[in-house]
Amino acid sequence: MEVEKHHQKNNFFVKWFLNNRFSIVLLNILLFFLIIWVFNQISFVLNPFWTFFNAILPPVLVASIQYYLMDPVVDWMEKKLKVPRIITIILLFVIVLGGLIWIINTLIPIIQHQTDSLIKNWPAYWQDAQRGFEKMIHDPRLNGVRSGINQVISDAQTKMFKTGQDSFNLALSNLSSAVNVITMIFMTLLTAPFVLFFMLKDGHRLNPYVTKFAPQKLQPSFSSLLSDINGAVASYIRGQITVAFWVGVMFAIGYSVIGLNYGITLAVLAGVLNMIPYFGTFIAFIPAIILGLISSPMMLVKVLIVFAIEQTLEGRVISPLVMGNKMNMNPVTTILLLIGASAVAGLWGVIFAIPVYAVIKIIVTRLFNYYRKISTLYDEISESDDANLKSKE
């Protein structure tokens, strides 16, 4: 009798705790937050590692972006034309150096000239805009709301002045931080080429090397996981940079055709900001609208037409050809992810949200599939799947 009661208690424990999905999910969540709490308690131990990581991150990040752009060329030259990797890497470095020299000698002087001209002429543009706005608010049809508009303008000017003064004071108080930033940029530019060289030379050996540390029976799946992560990150970086390049080219051509002042500078700005998914192009479009509005109503219409053509070509031709659906993300998911990432980590969160999400998604999917395979909780699902497969056959 006692044995039977003990058996029933064991069955109850197994049924409601060991083989209960809800209990296991709660236990995993508890362990996850327990691990976070433990790491938070020993954060002082991890601070040196975090400082070290922050120091090496910029050159590694810059080198990684260039690696994903150059590595397909190096692999293709080695496999198809039997050209040694070092020779291809040196040729690519020479080409990149030549491109940088061309940019420094050709593109940067144009941008500098247009930027200097914009700064010089901005007071005149601002006065024209003020006169146009004052003319608009003195329209007899706005008599009822004129006082409210004047109050809004006064408040905006006060806030802008206060913000500018605070920014100036903050800049003066953080000169040491500015020196640190300049030092970091210099060290990044100095060390990134060396990191890139060895990444291109030996990067294809990283997967087999890391896989050796996994258990023998897990090495094939672990190697496949690393390949999937590498492919997702590579697709995103190559796609974003390629699309950003063509966005800059399309805006440069469009602004040059309509004769918009500072078109090259605005086009370069649009290409750079296009690295921010969904929102970057619209942010870069704001100064173009302002300059078009200041120039003339007809110029504003031309700017809007250029923007419409660029968005159509980017959305219907360039992005589908370059990006396709490689990230396998719903647009709503992407937008919500970007909004949340911007609230958590600002600009860096927006830039890195999608690739980080893609990596986490791959890892979680692999872990779930592995758990589903070894767990008895999904036996009934597996059996039904088998039955469906057999019925289809």
N, C-alpha and C positions, 0 to 999 in steps of 0.2 A: 504493500500500500504506500509506504513511504517512498519507494523507488518510483512508483507511478506519479505521485505528487511532484517529486523532484523533476521527473521527465516533463511534466506539464509546465512547470516553472521555466525549465530550459526552453521548451517550445515557445512559450510566451515571450521570453527574452529575445530569442532568435527572430521570432516573427515581427515584433514591434520595435526592435532596436537594430539587430545585426542585418536583417534582410528588409528593412523598411527604408524606402528611398528618402522620405522626408527626414527621418532621423539622421541618415548618413549625410544628407545635404547640410543640415544644421550643424552636425559635428565638423564637417569640412569648413564651414564658414567660421565656426568658433576657433578652429585651429589656425585659420588664415589670420584672423584678427589677433590671436594670441601671439603669433609670430611677429606681426607688426608691432605689437606692444613691447615685446622683448627687444626688438631692434631699436625701438625708440628709447628704451631704458639704457641701452649701451651705445647711444649715438656718439658719446664722447670718444669711444674707441674707434668708431668709423670715420670721425672727422678728418684725420690725416689721409685716409683713402679717398674721401670725397674731394679734398683739396687737390690731391694728385690727379684724380679723374678730371677735374675742371681744368687743370693745367694742360693735359694732353688732349682734351676733347677737340679744341679748335683745329689744330693741324690734322688730326685724324679725320675729322668731319670734312674738311676741305679736300683732303686726299681721297676720301671715300667717294665723294661726289664725282671727282675727276676719274676715279678708278672705274666707276660704273659706266662712264661715257667712253673710256678708252679700251677697256678690257675686251669688248666684242671684236674690236679691230685687231688687237694683239692675238686673240684666239683664232680669228679667221686667217690671219697671215701665217700663223704657225701651222694650222691644220691643212689649209688649202694650198698655200704657196711654199710651205716648208721653210719659211723665214724664221730664223731664231728670234726668240722673244726680245732679247736685249736690243737687237738691231731695230726691231719695230718700235720698241719703247723710245729709243734715242731719236728715231725719225719723228715720232709723235711729239716728243719734247721740243724738237726743232720747229715743227709746224706751229705748236702752241706759242712758242717764243716769238715766232714771226707774226702770228696773229696779235699778240700783245703789243709788239712794236708798232704794227699798223694801227691798232686802236689808240695807242698813246699819241701817235703822230697825226692821225686823221680824225678819229671820232671824238676823242677827249677835247681837242681844241674847239670843235664845233659846239659841244655841250657847254664847255666853259664860256665861250663867247655868248651863247644864248642865255645862259644863266646870269652872267654879268649884265647883259642887256635887260633881262627881266628885273633884276634887282634895281638897276638904274632907273628904269621906266615905271617901276611899280607905284611910286607916289603919284605919278600922272594918271595911271590906270585907276588908282584908288580914288583920286579926286573926281575923275569922270564917273566912276560908279556911284560916288556920293551924290554928285549933281543929278545923275539920272534917278537915283532913289528919292532924293528930295523933291524932284519934279513929279515923281509918281505919287508920293504921299500927300502933295498939295493938290492933288486932283479933288475937285468938289465932291466927287462920289465917295470919298473916303473920310468925309468930315466926322462921321460918327465914331470912327475907330482910330483917328489920328493920334489922340492922346495916348491910347494904349500902345500904338506902334512906336511913338517917341520914347515911352517908358521902357519898352523892350530893347530898343537900340541903346538907350543910356545904360541899362543894366548890362547889356552885352559888352559895351565898351569898357565899363568898369571891371567886369570879370576878365576881359582880355588883357587889360593893363595890369591887373593884379597877378594874373597867370604869368605874363611876361616878366614882371618884376621878381616873382618867386623863382621862375626858371633861371633868371640871371643870377640871383643870390645863391641858388643851389649849384649853379655851374662854378661860381667863385669858391664855394666851400668844398667842392669836390675836385679840385685841381689834381690832387694825388690820384684819384680814381681815373681821371682823364689820362694821366701819365701811364697808369697801369694798362688802360685799354690800348694806348698807342704801342706800348711794349708788347702786349699780347698779339696785336696785329703784325708787328714786325717779326716776332718769333714764329708766328703762323706762316707768314710768307717765306721765311727762311727755312723752316723745317718741313713744310708740307710737300715740296718736290721730292725730298729724300724718302719720306714715307710713301709717297705715290709710286716712286720707282720700285721699291721693294714689294709693294702690294701688287703691282703689275707683273713683276718678275716671279713672285712665289705665291700669289693669291690663290691660284688654282690648286695649290697643295694644302690649303687651310682646312678644307672639308675633310679629307682623309686623315689629317693630323689630329683634328679635334675628335673625330669619330673613334679613334683608337682608345680614348679614355672612357668610352661608354662600355657597358657590359657586352660580352660577345654576342648574345642572342638579340640585343637591342641595336646593334650597330647598323644593320640595314635601314631600319625605320628611323634611327637618329640621323643618319646621313641624308635620307630623304627629307626629313624635317628641315635640316640646314639648307638643303637645296631649294625647298619651297620658300623659306624665309628670304634667302638670297635673291630668288627670282622675283618675289613680290616687291622687295625694296628696290631692286634694279629697275623693274618696270615702272615704278612710281617716279624714281629720280630721272630716268631717261625721258619718260613721257612728259613730266612737268617742264624740264629744261627745254625740250624740243618745242613744245607748245608755246612756252614763254618766248623763245626765239622768234617763232613765226608771228606771234602776236605783235612783238616789237617791229618786225619788218612790215606787217600789214598797216600798222598805225603810222609808221614812218612814210610809207608810200601814200597813204590816204591824206595825211596832214600836208605833205608836200604838194599833192595835186590841188588841194583846196587853198593852199597858200596860208595856212595857219602859222602865226608867229610862234617860234620856239617849238616847232613840230618835232624835231629830232629829239630834243630833251624830253618832251612829253611821251614820245614813242619808247625811248629807253626806260623811262619811269614805268610805263605800262607793262613792258616786258618783264621788268624786275618784280613788280608787284603782282604779276600774274602767277608767281610762285605761291601766292596765297590763294588757295582754291576758292572759287565762286565769288569772293568779295574783292580780290586784288584788282581786277580790271576795272570794276566800278569805282574803286577808290582813286585809281589813276585817272579816271575819266572826269573827276570833279574839276581839277584845274583846267582841263581842256574846255569844259563847259563855261567856266568863269571867263577865260580868255576869249572864247567865241562870243559870249554875251557882251563883253566889253568892246570887242571889235565892231560888231554890227549884228542885227537880227539875222541877216542872211548868212553870215559866217556861223552863227549858232546852228542854223538849219543844216549847213554843210557838215558841221562837226557831228550832229546827230545822225546824219546819213552815213558818215564814215563809221561811226560806232555801230550802227545797225548792220552795215555790210560786214564789218569785222566779226561781230558776234555770230552772224549767220555762217560765215566761212569757218570760224573756229568751232562752232557747235555742230555743224553738219558735215564738215570735211576734215579739218585738221585733227580735232580731238578723237573722232571715231577711228581715223587711220592710225594715229600715233598711240593713243591710250587704249582704244577699244573698250572692253569691259574687264580688263585684267585685274582690277582691284575687287571686282565682284561686290560692289557696295551700292545700296539703294541711295538715290539722291537725298531723300529725306533723312536717312541715317547719317549721311555725310554732313548735311547742314547742321543737324542737331549736335553731331560730334564736334564740329568746328566751333559752334556757339559755346558748348560746354568747355572745350579746351581753351578758348580765349578767356573765359572767366577764371579758369584755374591757373593758366600759365602765360596769359597774354599772347604776344605775337609768336613767341617760340612754340606755344601750345598749338596755335593755328597751323604753323608750318609743319610740325612733326606729328600732328594728331593722326592723320590718315595712315602714314607708314607704320606708326606704333600700333595703331588699331589693327592693321593688317597682320602684323607679326603676332600680336596677342591672339587674334582670331585663329591663326594657323596653329599656334601652340595649344590653345584651349580645345580646338576641334580634334587635334591628334590625341590629346590626353583623354578626352571624352570617348573617342572611338576605342582607345586602348582599354579604358575602364569598362566600357560596354562589352568588350570582348572577353575580359577576364571575370566580370562580375556575374553573379547568378540572378541579379535583379532584372536583367533584360532577356532572360531565357524565353519568356513567353513571346516577346517581340521577335526574337530570332526565329522561333518556331513558326510564327505567323508569316514572317518574311520568307522562310523556306517553303511554306505551303503555297504562298503566292507565286514564288518562282516556279515551283513544280506545276501549278495550274497553268501558268503561261507556257511552259514547255509542252 
